[in-house]
Amino acid sequence: MVKIENIEIGEFPLLLAPMEDVSDPPFRAVCKENGADLMYTEFISSEGLIRDASKSLQKLDIYDYERPIGIQIFGDKIESMRQAAAITEKAGPELIDINYGCPVKKVACKGAGAGILKDIPKMEAMTAEIVKQVDLPVTVKTRLGWDDSTIKIVEVALRLQDAGIKALSIHGRTRMQMYKGVADWNPIAEVKKHPDIEIPIFGNGDIDSAEKAVDYKNTYGVDGVMIGRAAIGYPWIFREIKHYIQTGTHLAPPTLQERIDVAKRHLEFSVEWKGPRQGIFEMRRHYTNYFRGIHGFKPYRMKLVTLDTYAELMGVLDEIGHEFANDFSEL
């Protein structure tokens, strides 16, 4: 059983990655229903929390059905991160996660996210201050390094462990790679195999099928895997991986009605949580994947990404059920 301090998360836990504008409560709800063992919020700006910015505070929303859940924070100032951790703890998550992996320019080039990989002593000091500030377990998500010439992930892992973190998730790319190329899990395996590493190590990057999850589990020896982009519009990946691990066989893909039902629940919660305008707009990124592989679907996709009322969208989802009921097939 894998534990983060005293939190049990399964024999080979599947984690939902924190993804900006994706890993919100509506999305987390459908992932949890389909087997995600541990989930994280979208990353939250430490400066936003300190200033009581409404967008940052809304991201602190968590629900009992999500537990265990971690709230992720980011920032470049140690004191701001310490204060943000204190605010975050009051929201009642099971753990607090520090983002040392975000590669986007507006974050990394200011020294936050993956930018702190350029200053490992500061990373260690910031982590230690956050650990001292809160009573909850603290975890970290990071990347291999800033670029190919600065991959020091074993050293980073050991220093973060010494600073007091209870688990580490590693994305198998450098900051300069962004999301291009193939994730390299060999350095992740080096961390996991190091004799002084005692905390759980989770691998992240390119897990998009049940076979790959099992292959990487066996090849790299990680304690669990973190799944990001492959879950967008396809939360069933969690249950498919679990079924494959348990049986060695493939679970039947979701039926058309399952796809429709999940899209409806996701839309309903999105509108309820964010309001009609924002909730409808942010759902648009999910429809293509929810209905991927359906021949002749394009006219319906166009409706889903252009209509702007809840009733119209629900009507289109019902139309999809009638139109493709007899000839739906998985590709």
C-alpha positions in Angstrom: 0.0 0.0 0.0 1.4 3.4 -1.0 1.1 6.0 1.6 1.8 9.8 1.7 2.6 10.1 5.4 -0.5 8.4 6.8 -2.8 8.8 3.7 -3.3 5.5 1.9 -3.8 5.9 -1.8 -3.7 2.3 -3.2 -1.3 -0.4 -4.3 -0.3 1.4 -7.5 -2.1 4.8 -7.3 -3.2 6.7 -10.3 -2.9 10.5 -9.8 -4.7 13.2 -11.8 -2.3 15.9 -12.7 -2.9 19.5 -11.8 -3.7 21.2 -15.1 -4.5 24.9 -15.5 -8.1 25.6 -16.6 -8.7 21.8 -16.7 -8.4 20.2 -13.2 -11.3 22.1 -11.7 -14.0 20.5 -9.5 -16.3 19.4 -12.4 -13.5 17.7 -14.2 -12.2 16.1 -11.0 -15.6 14.8 -10.3 -15.8 12.7 -13.4 -12.2 11.5 -13.0 -12.9 10.4 -9.4 -16.0 8.5 -10.5 -13.7 6.6 -12.9 -11.0 5.6 -10.5 -8.5 8.4 -9.9 -6.9 7.7 -6.5 -5.4 11.1 -5.8 -6.2 14.4 -7.4 -4.8 17.9 -7.3 -6.4 21.3 -7.9 -5.2 23.6 -10.6 -2.2 25.5 -9.5 -2.9 28.6 -7.4 -0.9 31.7 -7.3 0.6 32.5 -3.9 0.4 36.2 -4.6 -3.3 35.8 -5.6 -4.1 34.0 -2.4 -2.4 36.7 -0.3 -4.3 39.4 -2.1 -7.6 37.6 -1.8 -8.0 37.5 -5.6 -11.3 35.9 -6.4 -10.0 33.6 -9.1 -7.3 32.2 -6.7 -9.7 31.8 -3.8 -12.3 30.0 -6.0 -9.6 27.4 -6.8 -9.5 26.5 -3.1 -13.0 24.9 -3.5 -12.8 21.2 -2.7 -15.6 18.7 -2.0 -15.8 15.6 0.2 -16.2 13.2 -2.8 -12.8 14.2 -4.0 -10.8 13.1 -1.0 -8.0 12.6 -0.7 -7.1 15.7 -2.6 -4.1 18.1 -2.7 -4.1 21.8 -3.3 -1.2 23.0 -5.4 0.4 26.4 -5.0 3.1 28.2 -7.0 5.2 31.4 -6.6 8.7 32.7 -6.7 8.9 34.4 -3.2 9.6 32.3 -0.2 7.6 34.4 2.2 4.6 34.6 -0.1 4.6 30.9 -0.5 4.8 30.4 3.2 1.8 32.6 3.8 -0.1 31.0 0.9 0.5 27.6 2.4 -1.1 28.8 5.6 -4.1 30.0 3.8 -4.3 26.8 1.8 -4.2 24.6 4.9 -7.4 26.3 6.2 -9.3 25.0 3.1 -9.0 21.5 4.5 -7.1 19.4 1.9 -5.3 16.2 2.7 -2.0 17.7 1.5 -0.4 20.7 0.0 1.6 20.4 -3.3 4.2 22.8 -4.5 4.5 23.4 -8.3 8.1 23.4 -9.3 7.2 22.1 -12.8 5.1 24.6 -14.8 7.0 25.4 -18.0 5.0 28.3 -19.3 7.0 31.5 -19.9 4.9 33.8 -17.7 5.5 31.5 -14.7 8.9 29.9 -15.3 10.7 33.0 -16.5 9.8 34.8 -13.3 11.5 32.1 -11.2 8.3 30.2 -10.2 7.2 26.7 -11.4 10.0 25.1 -13.4 12.0 28.3 -13.2 13.1 27.5 -9.7 15.1 24.5 -11.1 17.7 27.2 -11.9 18.2 27.8 -8.2 18.1 24.5 -6.3 19.2 26.0 -2.9 16.2 28.4 -3.1 13.9 25.5 -4.0 15.1 23.6 -0.9 14.8 26.7 1.3 11.3 27.5 0.1 10.2 23.9 0.6 11.6 23.8 4.1 9.7 26.9 5.0 6.4 25.6 3.7 6.9 22.3 5.5 7.5 24.1 8.8 4.5 26.4 8.3 1.8 23.6 7.9 0.8 20.5 9.7 -0.3 18.7 6.5 1.9 16.6 4.4 3.7 18.6 1.7 4.4 17.1 -1.8 6.1 18.4 -4.9 5.7 18.2 -8.6 8.7 19.1 -10.7 10.6 18.4 -14.0 13.9 16.8 -14.8 15.7 20.1 -15.0 15.7 23.4 -16.8 17.4 21.9 -19.9 19.4 18.9 -20.9 22.6 20.3 -19.4 21.0 20.9 -15.9 19.3 17.6 -15.1 20.0 17.1 -11.4 16.8 15.4 -10.5 18.4 12.9 -8.1 20.1 15.7 -6.2 16.8 17.6 -6.2 14.8 14.7 -4.9 17.2 14.0 -2.1 17.3 17.7 -1.0 13.5 18.0 -1.2 13.2 14.8 0.9 15.6 16.3 3.4 13.5 19.5 3.5 10.5 17.3 4.6 8.3 16.5 1.6 6.3 13.3 1.8 6.1 12.4 -2.0 7.5 13.6 -5.3 6.0 13.6 -8.8 8.4 14.0 -11.6 7.5 14.9 -15.2 10.0 13.3 -17.6 10.8 16.4 -19.5 12.9 19.5 -19.0 11.4 23.0 -18.9 12.9 23.7 -22.3 11.1 20.7 -23.8 7.8 22.1 -22.7 5.5 19.2 -23.9 7.5 18.3 -27.0 9.3 15.1 -27.7 9.1 12.0 -25.6 9.2 12.0 -21.9 12.4 10.4 -20.5 11.6 8.2 -17.5 15.1 6.9 -17.0 16.1 9.7 -14.6 12.8 9.1 -12.7 13.9 5.5 -12.3 17.3 6.7 -11.0 15.5 8.6 -8.3 13.3 5.7 -7.3 16.2 3.3 -7.2 18.4 5.6 -5.1 19.1 3.8 -1.8 18.4 7.0 0.2 15.0 7.7 -1.2 12.3 6.8 1.2 9.3 8.8 -0.1 6.9 7.7 -2.9 8.0 8.6 -6.4 5.4 9.1 -9.0 6.1 9.3 -12.7 4.4 11.7 -15.2 4.5 12.2 -18.9 3.1 10.4 -21.9 0.9 7.9 -20.0 -2.0 7.5 -22.5 -3.0 3.9 -22.4 -3.4 1.0 -20.0 -0.6 -0.9 -21.6 1.8 2.0 -21.2 0.9 2.5 -17.6 1.7 -1.2 -16.8 4.8 -1.2 -19.0 6.2 1.9 -17.2 5.2 0.5 -13.8 7.3 -2.6 -14.5 10.2 -0.9 -16.3 10.8 2.1 -14.1 9.6 0.8 -10.7 7.7 4.0 -9.8 5.1 3.9 -6.9 2.4 5.2 -9.1 1.7 7.3 -12.2 0.3 10.8 -12.7 -2.0 11.3 -15.8 -2.7 14.6 -17.3 -3.6 15.3 -20.9 -4.7 11.8 -21.6 -7.6 12.2 -19.1 -9.0 15.4 -20.8 -12.3 14.3 -22.2 -11.5 10.7 -21.4 -11.7 10.1 -17.6 -12.2 6.4 -18.3 -8.5 6.0 -18.7 -8.3 5.5 -14.9 -10.7 2.6 -14.8 -9.1 1.1 -17.9 -5.6 1.1 -16.3 -6.9 -0.4 -13.1 -8.8 -3.2 -15.0 -5.7 -4.0 -17.1 -3.4 -4.1 -14.0 -5.9 -6.5 -12.2 -6.8 -8.8 -15.1 -4.3 -8.3 -18.0 -7.3 -7.7 -20.2 -8.8 -4.7 -21.8 -12.0 -3.2 -20.4 -14.6 -2.4 -22.9 -14.5 1.2 -24.0 -17.2 3.6 -22.8 -20.5 3.3 -24.7 -22.0 6.2 -26.5 -24.5 6.7 -23.7 -21.7 6.7 -21.1 -20.0 9.4 -23.0 -23.1 11.5 -23.2 -24.0 11.0 -19.6 -20.5 12.0 -18.4 -20.5 15.0 -20.7 -23.8 16.1 -19.3 -22.7 15.7 -15.7 -19.5 17.6 -16.5 -21.4 20.4 -18.2 -24.0 20.6 -15.4 -21.4 20.9 -12.7 -19.3 23.3 -14.7 -22.3 25.7 -15.1 -23.2 25.3 -11.4 -19.7 26.0 -10.2 -18.5 28.7 -12.6 -21.8 30.2 -13.8 -23.4 29.8 -17.3 -21.0 31.9 -19.3 -17.7 30.7 -18.0 -18.9 27.2 -17.4 -20.1 26.7 -20.9 -17.0 28.3 -22.4 -14.5 26.2 -20.5 -16.4 22.9 -21.3 -15.6 23.4 -25.0 -12.1 22.0 -24.7 -13.6 18.6 -23.6 -16.1 17.7 -26.2 -13.8 16.6 -29.0 -12.2 14.0 -26.7 -15.5 12.9 -25.2 -16.7 11.9 -28.7 -13.5 11.1 -30.5 -13.7 8.4 -33.1 -17.4 8.9 -34.1 -17.7 9.1 -37.9 -19.7 12.1 -39.0 -19.5 13.9 -35.7 -18.1 17.2 -36.9 -21.5 19.1 -37.3 -22.4 18.2 -33.7 -19.0 19.2 -32.4 -19.4 22.6 -34.1 -22.7 23.0 -32.3 -21.2 22.1 -28.9 -18.4 24.6 -29.3 -20.5 27.5 -30.5 -23.9 27.3 -28.7 -24.0 29.3 -25.6 -27.0 28.2 -23.5 -27.2 25.3 -21.2 -30.6 24.1 -22.6 -29.3 24.1 -26.2 -26.2 22.1 -25.3 -28.2 19.5 -23.4 -30.5 19.3 -26.4 -27.5 18.6 -28.7 -26.2 15.9 -26.4 -29.6 14.3 -26.6 -29.5 14.6 -30.4 -26.1 12.8 -30.4 -27.7 9.9 -28.6 -30.5 9.5 -31.1 -28.3 10.2 -34.2 -25.5 7.7 -33.5 -27.3 5.1 -31.4 -27.3 2.5 -34.1 -24.0 3.0 -35.8 -21.7 4.1 -32.9 -18.3 2.3 -33.0 -15.0 2.8 -31.2 -12.0 3.6 -33.4 
